[in-house]
Amino acid sequence: MNTEQAIQLTVAATREGIFAGRVWRDGVGPCVVTLRTGRVIDITSRAITSMRDLCEADAPAQVAAAATGEDLGALADILQATASGQGPVRLLAPIDLQAIKAAGVTFATSMLERVIEEKARGNPALADGIRRDITRLIGDDLSKLVPGSPEAMTLKQALIEKGAWSQYLEVGIGPDAEIFTKSQVMSAVGFAADVGIHPVSKWNNPEPECVLVVNSRGAIVGATLGNDVNLRDVEGRSALLLGKAKDNNASCALGPFIRLFDASYGIEDVNAMDVALEVDGPDGFHLTGGSNMRRISRPPLKLVEGTIGPHHQYPDGFVLFCGTVFAPTQDRDAPGSGFTHKHGDVVSVANPKLGALVNTVRSTADCPPWTFGVSHLMRNLAGRDLI
């Protein structure tokens, strides 16, 4: 999917429902926006200084729908300006002060791929043989196995006895979900931004995911799309390198907008969501794939319960990547080499009810550095007499 196709899909997807996002206005700074009849409306005010404030409202969709604001222009034009890097208004990632969390190993297929990464110690040349061995032992369809159930614990014991146990199987079928910090507050990139691959990595891939938007009370208030860029060789060398594998400059992409929960869209839509992925490389390579939330082993509500509660609070709320069933095995170069990114790859993550998030892969060192953090946001809002 190219940028123009992503723009068309996003415009079509946002004709129904209540959407919220963030833009950068030259001479002003970051602003909270909503969409109305194909127009982008700046609703920033003392009551809605940030996306965090909107999501903390008792009924965010109603607040966004009722808020007055300034018309910034047609959505299609602002998406195009964002893609070209020109124009006075450009899209940002749709979150600001929320923590950025992720759930790992939530699908059986991706669980098996994590086991393969671990057994291969980050060497993609070994992956095919290990994949056959692991599948022969435990099969490739664990979709009906409830994590933490007696049946899961029986399988766990059998795998231990066969010497096939793994820390990834522990979080895949054990009682506790893997919840980790994907990226830092304010560090996410949005629509048409570059996404970063650490130069040390030689085996990596995109991860198309549904991302839940959760307030400080643990209520899911909306959903968006995400690309949880993953360095398979780094994490495969050791799970203790998860931070290096996941949290790098421009390695977390979100957007293009948050669809707020209302009568037209809610958790049932999330539970049934298909997330489509396309990769178009500068070498002519084309990859399609995706993820289906119906196949998730740990339902979204359970993932949220494992993230927030008496054990952990998030006063500014958080977003939660739900994981993906997508794990690319298609050879890109030599037979048996599997898939890995090349700089210049265009990655799209799409859903007909949320739009399309499109990004271009670069080295982390070549992506624009992250320079606008929480302190800069606070100073900007204070300078605008909003706080």
C-alpha positions in Angstrom: 0.0 0.0 0.0 1.5 3.3 -1.0 0.9 6.6 0.8 -1.9 7.7 -1.5 -3.8 4.5 -1.0 -3.3 4.9 2.8 -4.7 8.4 2.6 -7.8 7.2 0.7 -8.4 4.3 3.1 -8.1 6.6 6.1 -10.5 9.2 4.7 -13.0 6.4 4.0 -12.6 4.8 7.4 -13.1 8.0 9.3 -16.4 8.9 7.7 -18.2 7.2 10.6 -17.5 7.2 14.3 -15.6 9.6 16.6 -11.9 10.0 16.0 -9.3 12.0 17.9 -5.6 12.7 17.1 -2.8 15.1 17.4 -1.2 17.5 15.0 1.7 19.9 14.9 0.8 23.4 14.0 3.7 25.6 12.9 4.0 28.6 15.2 1.8 26.9 17.8 2.9 23.4 18.6 1.0 20.1 19.4 -2.7 20.2 19.3 -5.6 17.8 20.0 -7.9 17.4 17.1 -11.1 15.5 16.1 -12.6 14.8 12.7 -15.9 16.1 11.4 -17.3 15.5 7.9 -13.8 15.0 6.5 -12.4 18.1 8.3 -9.7 18.3 11.0 -10.9 20.4 14.0 -8.5 21.7 16.7 -10.3 21.2 20.0 -7.4 22.1 22.3 -8.5 24.2 25.2 -7.9 24.5 29.0 -10.2 21.5 29.4 -8.5 19.5 26.7 -4.8 20.4 26.8 -3.6 16.9 25.8 -4.8 13.6 24.5 -4.4 12.4 28.1 -7.0 14.9 29.2 -9.5 13.8 26.6 -9.1 10.2 27.4 -9.5 10.9 31.1 -13.0 12.4 30.5 -16.0 10.3 31.7 -17.2 9.9 28.1 -14.3 10.9 25.7 -16.3 10.3 22.5 -19.1 12.6 23.7 -16.6 15.3 24.8 -14.8 15.2 21.4 -18.1 15.3 19.5 -19.4 18.3 21.5 -16.1 20.3 21.7 -15.9 23.5 19.7 -12.7 24.3 17.8 -10.9 25.7 14.8 -11.2 24.1 11.4 -7.7 23.3 10.2 -8.5 22.0 6.8 -9.5 18.9 4.9 -8.3 15.6 6.3 -7.0 14.4 2.9 -4.9 17.6 2.6 -3.4 17.3 6.0 -2.6 13.6 5.5 -0.9 14.6 2.2 1.0 17.5 3.9 2.2 15.0 6.6 3.4 12.6 4.0 5.3 15.3 2.1 6.7 16.9 5.2 5.3 20.3 4.0 2.4 22.4 5.1 1.6 24.3 8.3 -0.3 21.3 9.9 1.0 17.8 10.1 -0.1 14.7 12.0 1.7 13.4 15.0 1.3 10.1 16.9 -2.2 10.3 18.5 -1.0 10.0 22.1 1.1 12.2 24.4 1.4 11.6 28.1 0.2 8.0 28.2 2.6 5.2 29.0 3.4 2.9 26.0 3.0 -0.7 27.0 2.9 -4.0 25.0 1.8 -7.5 25.6 4.0 -10.2 24.1 3.4 -13.8 23.0 -0.4 -13.4 23.0 -0.9 -15.6 19.8 0.1 -19.2 19.4 1.9 -18.6 16.1 3.9 -15.7 17.3 4.7 -17.7 20.5 6.2 -20.5 18.4 8.3 -17.9 16.5 9.7 -16.5 19.7 10.7 -20.0 20.8 12.4 -20.4 17.4 14.3 -17.1 17.9 15.4 -18.3 21.3 16.6 -21.7 20.1 18.3 -20.1 17.1 20.2 -17.6 19.3 19.3 -14.9 16.8 20.7 -16.8 13.7 18.0 -16.7 11.0 19.8 -19.5 9.1 18.8 -22.0 11.8 15.2 -21.0 12.0 13.7 -23.4 9.4 15.1 -26.5 11.0 14.2 -25.5 14.5 10.6 -24.5 13.3 10.1 -28.0 12.0 11.4 -29.6 15.2 9.3 -27.4 17.5 6.1 -27.9 15.4 6.7 -31.7 15.5 6.8 -31.6 19.3 3.9 -29.3 20.1 2.0 -28.7 16.9 1.2 -25.4 15.3 -2.4 -24.8 16.5 -2.7 -24.0 20.2 -5.5 -21.5 19.7 -8.0 -23.5 21.9 -5.6 -23.8 24.8 -6.5 -21.4 27.6 -3.3 -19.9 29.2 -3.0 -21.0 32.8 -5.7 -23.7 32.5 -5.1 -27.3 33.8 -4.7 -28.4 30.2 -2.0 -25.8 29.6 -0.2 -26.9 32.8 -0.3 -30.5 31.6 1.3 -29.5 28.3 3.9 -27.4 30.1 4.9 -30.5 32.2 5.1 -32.6 29.1 7.3 -30.1 27.3 9.6 -29.9 30.3 10.0 -33.7 30.3 10.9 -33.5 26.5 13.4 -30.8 27.1 11.5 -28.4 25.0 10.4 -25.9 27.5 11.0 -22.1 26.9 10.5 -18.9 28.7 8.3 -17.9 25.7 6.1 -20.9 26.2 5.8 -19.9 29.9 4.2 -16.5 29.0 2.4 -18.0 26.0 0.4 -20.7 27.9 1.3 -20.0 31.5 -0.8 -18.0 34.0 0.9 -14.6 33.6 0.9 -12.4 30.5 4.1 -10.8 29.3 3.6 -7.0 29.7 6.5 -4.7 29.0 7.3 -1.1 28.2 7.5 -0.7 24.5 8.7 2.9 24.3 9.0 6.1 26.3 6.3 8.7 26.9 6.1 11.1 24.0 8.5 9.0 21.8 6.0 7.4 19.4 5.9 8.4 15.8 2.8 8.6 13.6 1.4 8.5 10.1 4.1 8.8 7.3 7.0 9.0 9.7 10.2 7.0 9.4 10.4 4.0 11.7 13.8 2.9 13.0 15.8 -0.3 12.9 18.8 -0.4 15.1 21.9 -0.9 12.9 23.1 -3.8 14.9 20.1 -5.9 13.8 20.3 -8.2 10.7 17.0 -10.1 11.4 13.9 -8.0 12.1 10.3 -7.4 11.1 7.2 -5.3 11.5 4.5 -6.3 13.9 1.0 -5.1 12.9 -1.1 -4.7 16.0 -4.3 -3.4 17.5 -3.4 -0.9 20.2 -5.9 -0.3 23.1 -6.2 3.2 24.6 -6.8 2.9 28.4 -7.4 5.6 31.0 -6.1 5.8 34.5 -9.2 3.9 35.8 -8.5 0.9 33.6 -11.3 1.6 31.2 -10.6 1.1 27.5 -11.7 4.3 25.7 -10.6 3.6 22.2 -8.3 1.8 19.8 -5.7 2.6 17.2 -3.2 0.8 15.0 0.5 0.2 15.8 3.7 -1.2 14.4 5.7 -2.8 17.2 9.0 -2.9 15.3 10.9 -6.0 16.4 14.6 -7.0 16.2 14.3 -10.8 16.1 18.1 -11.5 16.4 18.6 -9.2 19.4 15.8 -10.6 21.4 16.7 -14.1 20.2 20.2 -13.8 21.7 18.7 -13.2 25.1 15.3 -12.2 26.4 17.2 -9.8 28.7 17.9 -7.7 25.6 14.2 -7.0 25.2 14.7 -3.3 25.9 17.4 -3.1 23.1 15.1 -5.1 20.8 12.1 -2.9 21.3 12.9 0.6 22.5 14.9 2.5 20.0 14.6 5.8 18.2 11.4 5.9 16.1 10.8 2.2 16.8 7.2 2.7 17.9 4.6 3.8 15.4 1.0 4.6 16.2 -2.0 6.0 14.4 -3.2 7.6 12.3 -6.0 8.4 14.8 -7.7 6.9 17.9 -11.2 5.7 17.3 -13.0 6.5 20.5 -15.5 4.0 21.9 -19.2 4.9 21.4 -22.4 3.3 20.3 -20.9 2.6 16.8 -17.6 1.1 17.9 -16.5 -0.8 21.0 -14.7 -3.8 22.5 -16.7 -6.3 20.3 -15.2 -4.6 17.2 -11.7 -4.9 18.7 -12.2 -8.6 19.5 -13.1 -9.3 15.9 -10.5 -7.0 14.3 -8.4 -7.9 11.3 -5.2 -5.9 11.0 -3.7 -6.0 7.5 0.0 -5.6 6.7 1.9 -4.8 3.5 5.6 -4.3 3.0 6.9 -2.8 -0.3 10.6 -2.8 -0.6 13.0 -0.7 -2.8 14.1 -4.0 -4.3 10.6 -4.8 -5.6 9.9 -7.2 -2.8 6.2 -7.3 -1.7 4.9 -9.0 1.4 1.3 -9.2 2.6 0.2 -10.6 6.0 -1.8 -9.5 9.0 -3.2 -10.4 12.3 -6.7 -11.5 13.4 -7.8 -10.7 17.0 -10.2 -13.7 17.0 -7.1 -15.9 17.3 -5.6 -14.2 20.4 -5.0 -16.5 23.3 -5.4 -13.8 26.0 -8.5 -11.5 25.4 -7.8 -7.8 25.4 -9.8 -7.2 28.7 -7.5 -9.8 30.4 -4.4 -8.1 29.1 -5.6 -4.8 30.5 -6.4 -6.5 33.8 -2.8 -7.8 33.9 -1.4 -4.3 33.2 -3.3 -2.0 35.6 -4.8 -2.6 39.1 -3.9 -2.5 42.7 -0.4 -3.8 41.6 0.3 -1.0 39.2 -1.3 2.5 38.5 -1.0 4.8 35.5 -2.2 8.3 36.4 -2.0 9.4 32.8 -3.4 6.2 31.3 -1.6 4.0 28.8 -1.8 2.4 25.4 -1.3 -1.3 25.1 -0.1 -3.2 22.0 -2.0 -6.5 22.0 0.5 -8.6 20.1 0.3 -10.1 16.7 -0.2 -13.5 15.0 2.0 -12.2 12.1 5.5 -13.7 11.9 7.1 -13.5 8.5 8.9 -16.6 7.2 8.9 -15.8 3.5 12.4 -15.8 2.1 13.4 -12.4 0.8 16.9 -13.0 -0.5 18.6 -16.4 -0.3 16.5 -19.6 0.2 16.2 -20.3 3.9 17.1 -16.7 4.9 13.6 -15.7 5.9 12.4 -12.1 6.0 14.2 -9.1 7.2 13.7 -5.4 6.5 15.7 -3.3 4.1 16.1 0.4 4.5 13.5 2.1 2.4 10.8 -0.5 3.0 7.3 1.1 3.1 5.2 -0.6 5.8 1.4 -0.2 6.0 -0.8 -1.4 8.9 -4.5 -1.0 8.1 -8.0 -1.7 9.2 -11.2 -0.5 7.4 -12.6 1.0 10.6 -9.4 2.7 11.8 -7.6 3.7 8.6 -4.0 3.1 7.6 -0.7 3.7 9.3 2.1 3.9 6.8 5.8 4.3 7.6 9.2 4.1 5.9 12.0 2.0 7.4 15.3 3.6 8.1 18.2 3.1 10.4 17.5 4.5 13.9 20.5 6.9 13.4 18.9 8.2 10.2 15.4 8.8 11.6 14.8 12.3 13.0 16.0 12.3 16.6 13.4 12.5 19.4 13.7 16.0 20.8 10.2 17.0 22.1 9.5 15.4 25.4 7.2 16.0 28.4 9.1 19.1 29.6 8.8 20.7 26.2 5.0 19.9 26.1 4.5 21.5 29.5 6.4 24.6 28.5 4.6 24.9 25.3 1.2 24.6 26.9 2.1 27.1 29.6 3.3 29.5 26.9 -0.1 29.2 25.3 -1.8 29.9 28.6 -3.5 26.5 28.6 -2.1 25.4 31.9 
